[in-house]
Amino acid sequence: MISSLGIIAGNGVYPIELAQRARAAGVQRIIVAAFENETRPELASLVDDIAWMRVGQLGKLIAYFEQSDVRNVIMAGQIAPKNLFDLRPDFKALLLLGRLKERNAETLFGGIADELAKSGVTLLPATTFLEESLAPMGIIAGPKLKKRTLDDLAYGFRIAKETSRLDIGQTVVVRNGTILAVEAFEGTNDAMQRGGLLGKGQAVMVKVSKPRQDFRFDVPVIGRQTLETAQTAGILAIGVEAGKTLLLERSQLLAEAASRKISLHGL
């Protein structure tokens, strides 16, 4: 049982759902490190304390958890790529960046986890309290899939595992055995739009975890925004890695997938 929990809150509904689930599981005290222009303001009403900071204020983030006497922290939600380019790091963040030869999610967030550990703070798996939202195998929601579509999902899974292993991206868009788009720094939604335009309403999207994914951060996530983007882009099916992908707002997500006629499939 965790009595006090810290959340490093990025954008989207993920931090909100985490706070709700943690509270339902009996966590008595929740404090949040929130980021300007990223974290949803409504999260403040669900937690006991919230501190707003800029992306890059690593020293302030660590000091906040130390002063709050919180020893268990979960990282939830992404930071928009454009904000990583607008980074204004404080001294502690500068020291961290100076030690990194490569700057990607794994090295950056791994470095943050190491800095937290030096202060006695443990970064828990990002799926903590959300295990029931992990994707199952097989059809999850939406119309039954044809063999050609299932073949595209299987092919996309294989390719996405390779691109994620190379640290390029964890999402691909496929149509009839052809890769139409590979996610890179722009993010999942933009990759879906590019691939969907080429697929002309007949493409599928596949999202996977990295072969050696550190589940303390960067967990694959599918939410209602993903479905909205898929419909706009003309994506007819979404394949996700079973047991390693979070389905946010699960009941609403499944109902919306059915209403939009977009298939969700666990691979």
C-alpha positions in Angstrom: 0.0 0.0 0.0 1.3 3.4 -1.0 0.0 6.2 1.3 1.6 9.1 -0.6 2.2 9.3 -4.3 3.9 11.9 -6.5 2.9 12.3 -10.2 5.0 13.9 -12.9 2.2 15.0 -15.1 2.5 15.5 -18.8 -0.3 16.3 -21.2 -3.6 14.5 -22.0 -6.0 12.5 -19.8 -3.4 10.0 -18.6 -2.4 11.9 -15.4 -6.0 12.5 -14.6 -7.0 8.8 -14.9 -3.9 7.8 -12.9 -4.9 10.1 -10.0 -8.4 8.8 -10.0 -7.3 5.1 -10.0 -4.7 5.8 -7.3 -7.3 7.4 -5.1 -9.7 4.5 -5.6 -6.9 2.1 -4.7 -6.5 3.8 -1.3 -3.7 6.4 -1.8 -4.4 9.0 0.8 -2.1 11.8 -0.5 -1.3 12.7 -4.1 1.0 15.6 -5.1 1.7 16.6 -8.7 4.6 18.2 -10.5 2.8 19.9 -13.4 4.1 21.7 -16.5 3.0 25.0 -17.9 1.3 24.6 -21.4 1.2 20.8 -20.9 -0.7 19.5 -17.9 -4.4 19.9 -17.8 -5.5 22.4 -15.2 -8.5 20.3 -14.0 -6.0 17.8 -12.5 -5.5 20.2 -9.6 -9.0 19.5 -8.3 -8.2 15.7 -7.9 -5.0 16.0 -5.9 -3.8 17.3 -2.6 -1.1 19.7 -3.9 0.2 20.7 -7.3 3.3 22.7 -8.2 3.6 24.3 -11.6 7.0 24.5 -13.4 8.6 24.8 -16.8 9.8 21.8 -18.7 13.5 21.7 -17.8 13.3 22.7 -14.2 14.7 19.4 -12.9 16.1 20.9 -9.7 12.7 22.4 -8.8 11.0 19.1 -9.5 13.3 17.0 -7.3 13.2 19.6 -4.5 9.4 19.6 -4.6 9.2 15.9 -4.0 11.9 16.0 -1.3 10.1 18.8 0.6 6.8 17.0 0.3 8.3 13.8 1.7 7.1 11.7 -1.2 9.2 8.6 -1.9 7.1 7.0 -4.8 6.5 8.8 -8.0 4.9 7.9 -11.3 5.6 9.6 -14.7 2.3 10.0 -16.7 1.6 11.7 -20.0 3.9 13.0 -22.7 5.6 16.4 -23.3 4.9 17.9 -26.7 8.1 17.6 -28.9 8.0 21.4 -29.6 8.3 22.0 -25.9 11.4 19.8 -25.7 13.0 22.1 -28.4 12.0 25.2 -26.4 13.7 23.7 -23.3 15.1 26.2 -20.8 17.1 23.8 -18.5 18.1 24.8 -15.0 21.5 24.0 -13.6 20.7 20.4 -12.6 19.1 19.7 -16.0 22.2 21.2 -17.8 24.5 18.9 -15.8 22.3 15.9 -16.8 22.2 16.9 -20.5 25.9 17.4 -20.5 26.4 13.7 -19.5 24.2 12.3 -22.3 25.8 11.3 -25.6 22.3 10.6 -27.0 19.2 12.5 -26.2 16.1 10.4 -26.5 13.2 9.4 -24.2 15.2 6.5 -22.8 18.3 8.5 -21.9 16.5 11.6 -20.8 14.0 10.0 -18.6 16.4 7.4 -17.4 18.7 10.2 -16.3 15.8 11.9 -14.4 15.0 8.6 -12.7 18.7 8.4 -11.6 18.6 11.9 -10.2 15.3 11.1 -8.3 16.9 8.0 -6.9 19.8 10.0 -5.5 17.2 11.9 -3.5 15.6 8.7 -2.2 12.6 8.9 -4.7 11.6 5.8 -6.6 10.1 6.1 -10.1 7.5 3.4 -10.3 6.3 1.7 -13.5 3.9 4.0 -15.4 1.3 1.2 -15.5 1.0 1.2 -11.7 -2.7 1.4 -10.7 -3.7 1.0 -14.4 -3.0 -2.7 -14.9 -6.7 -3.3 -15.8 -6.3 -0.9 -18.7 -3.6 -2.9 -20.5 -4.7 -4.2 -23.9 -5.7 -7.9 -24.2 -5.0 -10.2 -27.1 -7.3 -10.3 -30.2 -10.2 -8.1 -31.2 -10.9 -5.5 -28.5 -13.5 -3.3 -30.1 -15.0 -2.4 -33.5 -15.8 -4.4 -36.6 -14.4 -7.9 -37.2 -11.3 -7.7 -39.4 -10.7 -9.4 -42.8 -7.6 -11.6 -43.3 -5.9 -8.9 -45.5 -6.2 -6.4 -42.6 -5.0 -8.9 -40.0 -2.0 -9.6 -42.3 -1.3 -5.9 -42.5 -1.4 -5.6 -38.7 1.0 -8.5 -38.3 3.4 -7.0 -40.8 3.2 -3.6 -39.2 3.9 -5.2 -35.8 7.1 -6.8 -37.1 8.3 -3.5 -38.7 7.3 -1.4 -35.7 9.4 -3.6 -33.5 12.4 -3.0 -35.7 11.9 0.8 -36.0 11.4 1.0 -32.2 14.5 -1.1 -31.6 16.5 1.4 -33.7 14.9 4.2 -31.6 13.2 5.8 -34.6 9.6 5.4 -33.6 7.0 3.0 -32.2 4.2 3.5 -34.7 3.8 2.5 -38.4 1.0 2.9 -40.9 0.4 0.1 -43.4 -1.8 -0.7 -46.4 -1.7 -4.0 -48.4 1.8 -4.9 -47.2 3.3 -1.5 -47.8 4.7 0.8 -45.1 3.1 4.2 -45.7 4.5 6.1 -42.7 6.9 5.5 -39.8 6.7 7.6 -36.7 9.7 9.7 -35.7 10.0 12.8 -33.6 6.7 14.3 -34.8 4.7 11.8 -32.8 1.9 9.2 -33.4 -0.9 11.5 -34.5 1.2 13.3 -37.2 2.5 9.9 -38.5 -1.1 8.7 -38.7 -2.2 11.7 -40.7 0.7 11.2 -43.2 0.1 7.5 -43.6 -3.7 7.9 -43.7 -3.5 10.4 -46.6 -1.6 7.9 -48.7 -3.8 5.0 -47.6 -7.0 6.6 -48.8 -9.2 5.1 -46.2 -7.8 1.6 -46.3 -4.7 1.9 -44.0 -4.1 0.4 -40.6 -1.9 1.7 -37.7 0.3 -0.4 -35.4 1.8 0.8 -32.1 4.2 -1.3 -30.1 6.6 -1.1 -27.1 10.4 -1.0 -27.6 12.1 -4.4 -27.3 13.7 -3.3 -24.0 11.1 -0.8 -23.0 11.6 0.8 -19.6 8.0 0.9 -18.3 8.8 3.6 -15.7 8.2 6.0 -18.6 7.3 6.2 -22.3 4.5 3.5 -22.1 2.5 3.1 -25.4 -0.9 4.6 -24.9 -4.1 4.7 -27.0 -6.8 7.2 -26.1 -9.9 8.8 -27.5 -7.8 11.4 -29.2 -6.1 8.5 -31.1 -9.5 7.4 -32.4 -10.4 10.9 -33.5 -7.1 11.3 -35.4 -7.6 7.8 -36.9 -11.0 8.7 -38.3 -9.8 12.0 -39.7 -6.8 10.2 -41.3 -8.9 7.3 -42.7 -7.3 4.6 -40.5 -9.7 1.6 -40.3 -7.9 -0.5 -37.7 -5.4 0.1 -34.9 -3.2 -2.7 -33.7 -1.5 -2.5 -30.3 0.9 -4.7 -28.4 -1.1 -6.8 -25.9 -0.1 -6.5 -22.2 2.1 -3.5 -22.9 -0.3 -0.8 -24.2 -2.6 1.3 -22.0 -6.1 1.9 -23.2 -7.0 5.2 -21.5 -10.7 5.8 -20.5 -11.2 2.2 -21.5 -15.0 1.9 -21.4 -15.5 5.2 -23.4 -12.7 4.2 -25.7 -14.3 0.9 -26.7 -17.7 2.4 -27.1 -16.2 5.2 -29.3 -14.3 2.7 -31.4 -17.5 0.8 -32.1 -19.4 4.0 -33.0 -16.6 5.2 -35.3 -16.3 1.7 -36.9 -12.6 1.6 -36.1 -11.2 -1.8 -35.0 -8.9 -2.1 -32.0 -6.9 -5.3 -32.0 -4.3 -6.7 -29.5 -1.2 -8.2 -31.1 
